[in-house]
Amino acid sequence: MRLNGDATPRNEQGKEIERGALQQQPKLVVGYALTSKKVKSFLQPNLEGLARKKGISFVPIDQSRPLSGQGPFDIVLHKLRGKNWQQNLEDYVEQHPEVTVLDPPEAIQHLCNRQSMLQDVADLDLSDWHGKVSVPKQVVIPKDPSSIPEAVSKAGLTLPLIAKPLIVDGTAKSHELFLAYDQFSLSLLEPPLVLQEFVNHGGVLFKVFIVGDAIKVVRRFSLPDVTKQDLSHSSGVFRFPRVSCSAASADDADLDPGVSELPPRALLERLVNELRWRLGLRLFNIDIIREHGTKDRYYVIDINYFPGYGKMPGYEHIFTEFLLGLVRGNYK
């Protein structure tokens, strides 16, 4: 890391440089390799301005060139896919083991498959820790839509069912949801996909943002509950775009406390600590729902790497402190 030295620097004429100018030099250089969409949503003026005041400089990485010829960096922040990028990053880390990479490519890859994504939650034993946390009953359909009804019956799933693409590749399509009301309509779905039992949750989900040790929870509107009357009068497959976007914020809505009350902090801390260790990630979010009519029955329905932090209140303060903490050795 490039820290200011004790000697008083001078310019070409031998004059001392003002200490104010010295303090403006970046103490921490963060190289970032992000899509243009992610750059726009994440590197907002309020983050860059605060980071600059704290001595943090964000430097774009030229993805067409080897990383070894760029930098030097203290931290590499990335959310890119592809074997070429992964190899480029691995070569750089081998040459510069002192650089912190957020986060390991192989750990990120684990969240690109919805089957493996939720397995770590299913393996947890959080049945009696300020609430019960599990995942909805689900089945994976790798191919052949005609096999879906039989697979659903064999797995003992109950209608209606939520269908999600198996692979999460960062596109809007990979975050689309489909709600299937009847057995016949299941064959209209396009594998590979994951089918989950739909759990009524009062139309609200809890988006839990994780930045290192920091945990921030926000409410988002979600799909409405499905009643028995809905099931008897509805059929077909209904497509929904990404439902937990920023426009769907439920934090200021006048909601039933039984629906809007946040999960217990102790439960979230235990869940996050377990997943942080199991996933090997420091930047991710968890989507959680509470079964409607219960006080302590929670389901994790999705986990995302490097989510839309720009939608998280106060993210610029949380993120800059996290970056500074990395080089102080607060995070391992």
N, C-alpha and C positions, 0 to 999 in steps of 0.2 A: 504494500500500500504506500502511496506517495504522501508522506506527511511533511509539513513544513520543517525545515532545519533550523538550528539555533543561529547560524551565521546570518548576518544582515545582507540580503542580496543587493546587487548593484546593476545598473544598466550599462550600455556601451560607454557612456561618458564618465563612468565611475561614480555616479550619483546614487545615493541610497534610494531604494524603492519604498514608498510609503507602506507602513505596516497594514493600513486598511486595504491596500491593493493585494498585499500578501495574503490576508485573511480571505480574500475572495477566490483564491486559487482552490480548485476542487481537492478535497481530502479523500474522496471516494469516487472512483470512476466505474460506472455501471454500463457495460456494453449490452445492448438489447437486440435481439433477433425476433421480431414479431411481424405478423401480417399487418398490412396497412389499416385494416379494420380495427385490430387490437391496439395499434399505436394511437389511433384517433380516440378510442374509448378510454384507454389507460393513461396515456401521457397528456393529460389535460393541463391547461395553464396553471391551475391551483397546485397541482402536484409538482410541476417543474419549478414553479416559483418558490415553493417552500423548500424543495430539495436544494435549490441553488443557495438559499440562505444558510442551509445546514452543511454546505460544502459537498453536496452530491451532484455529480455530473452524469447525465444520461447521454450515451454516445451510440449512434446507430451502427450496427454491424453490417458490412457489405456481404450479403449472403452468396455472392458470386465468386468471392475470393476466399482463400484459405484463412482461417482464423489466426494461424501462427504469424501472419504478416500484419496483423492488426493489434490495436491496443497500445500500451498495456492496460489491462482491466483488473479491477479488484473483484468484480462480480459479473457473471454472464447471466442475463435474464432472457429466457427464450420460451417460445411456444410455436415451434415449427415441426413439421413432420417430414418423413422421408429418410432413406438410408444414407443419402449423400450428406445431409446436414448432420445426422447422428455420427457418422464417421468423422466428419470435420470437427465436431465438438469433442469426440473422444480423443482424437489426435492432439487437440489443443490442451486438453486436461492432462494428458500424459506428459506434455512438455512444460506445463505450468500447473503443477499440483497445488500451488498456493492460492489459485483462483477458486472462488466459490461459484458453483454452477447451480442455478435454480431452474429446475430440479433435475435429477438424473433421468436421462431419456428412457431407460428401461422401466423406471418407476412410473413415469408418465404414461407409457404404453399400456400399463396395467389397467388404466382407466378408459382405454379406448374400446374396451369390450364390456358390454353391460352384464355379461354372465360373470366374468372375473371381478368386475367392479364391485358388485354387492356381496361377493363370496366372503370377503373379509368381515363384513357386518354380520353375515349369517353365522360365522365362526365365533363371534363374540358371545360371552355369557353375561349379558346385561339384563337379566330377567327380573332382578330385584335390586335396582340401584336408582332410587327416586323415580322409578318408572320402568317400563319394559320396552326394550328396543329390539326390533327384528326387521325382516324384509318381507314384502308381500309374497305370497306363494306364486311361483312362476315356473315357466317352462321355456326352453330355447327351441326355436324352429330354424334349423340351418338351411333347409331347402324344401321344395315340394309342398306348395300350399294345400294340396289335397290331403296331406297327412295331418293337417292342423286339428280338425275335429277329434280324431282318434287320440292324438297326443294330449289334447286338453282333457279328454275324458279319462285317460290313463293317469294323468297327473292329479286328477281330482279337483281341477279348477272350477270355480263357480262364476257364471256370467253376472254382470258384464265384465269384459276383460280390456285392459289397456295394452295396446300393441306399440312397441318402440323398436326402432332399428337396432340391430345387434351391435353394429359398429358405430362408434362416435368418432367422426373425423373432422369436427369443427364446422361443418356446413350446417345451414339452416335445416336441411332435409333430415340430418341425423338427430335433430331435436324435435321432430314432428311426433305428435301423439295421435293414435287412433283408438276410438272407443267402440268396441263391438258388442252389440246387444244380443245377438242370437247365434246359434251354432252354424246355420247356413252361411252367414256372412263371414265367418272365419276363413273360409276358403278364398275369399276375395282379397285377403291380405297378401303382401309380397315379402317372403323371406329373403335374407336372413333377419329374424326378428326375435324379440323377447315378448312373451305374453305374461302379464301380471294380473292377478285378481285386483279389481278396483275396490279400494277401501274408501268408504264415505268419510270425509274429513272436514265437513263444514265449508268447503270451498276455499280453504286457506292452507297454504304450506309455509313452512319456516325455512328460510334460506340461511344457512349457517356458514359465514365466511371465516376462513382460517388464514391468518398471515403470521407464520411462525408460532409464537405462543399466544397471540391475540385471537380472540373469538368475538365475532360481531353477528348478531341475529337480526334479521328483518323479516317482516311478514309480506307475503305475496298472495294475490288472489289466484285461485286454482280452479280446477273443474268442479262444477256444482255436484252435490250429492245426487245419487240415483235412487229413486224410490221403487217400491214394488209395482206401483202404478205405471211408472216410467217403463219398467221392464215389460209389462203386459201390453203396453200401447206403442212400444218403439221397436224398430228392427233396423238392420243394416249396420254399416260402419261409418262413423263420423270422424272426420279429420280435424285436428286442432293444431294450430301453429304453436310455437314456443309460448307457453302460458305464463311463465314466471318472469316476464320482462319488466323493465323499470316502470312502464306505464301501468302495470298491474299492482302497484304498491298498495298494501292494505294497512300500513302503519297508522294512517290518520283516519281510517274508516271507523264508523260507529258499529262495532261488532259485538255479538254475544261474548261475554268474558270466557265462557266455556269453550269457545272456538278460538278466540284471539290470544288467550293467555300463553305466554312463551313457555317452552319446556324448561324444567328446573335447571338452574345453572350448574349444579353439581352433576346432573346427568350429562349435560352437554360437554363439560370438561372431561369427564371420564371417557365418553365416546370419542371425542376429538383426540385425546391423548393416546388412546388405543389405536385409532386409525392412523394418526401421524406416524406412529412407530411401525405399524404393519405395512402401510403404503410407502413409507420412506419419502414422504412429501412434506413441504412446508407451505405450499400455496395451493389451496383447493377449497371447495365448498361442498356442503352436504345439504341435500333437499330432504326435509323431514315433514311428515304429516302426523297428526294425532287422530286416531280413530274417533269419529263423531260419537258422542254419548259416553265416552270414557274420559278419565282424568289422567291416566298414566300409560296408555297403550300407544306407542309411537312406531312408525315405520320409516326406514330410510328408503327412498325411491330413486335417488340419483346421487352420483358424486362426480364433480367436474374439476379438472385441473385448470389453474389460472383463470378463474371465472371473471365476470364483468365487475372488477373492483370499483370501477368508476361509478357504479350504482350504489355502492356501500357508503353510507354517511360517514364523513370524516376519514375517508380512506387515505387521503394524502398524509395525514399525521401518523396514522398507524403504519403505513408503508415506509415512510422515511425513517421512523424509529426502528423498524425491523431491519432495514438495510444497515443502519449505523450499528445496531446490535450485532449483526453478523461479523463485522470486522472487529468489534470489541470482544468477540468470543462468547457472547451471551447465548448463541444458538449453535447446536452441534448437529 
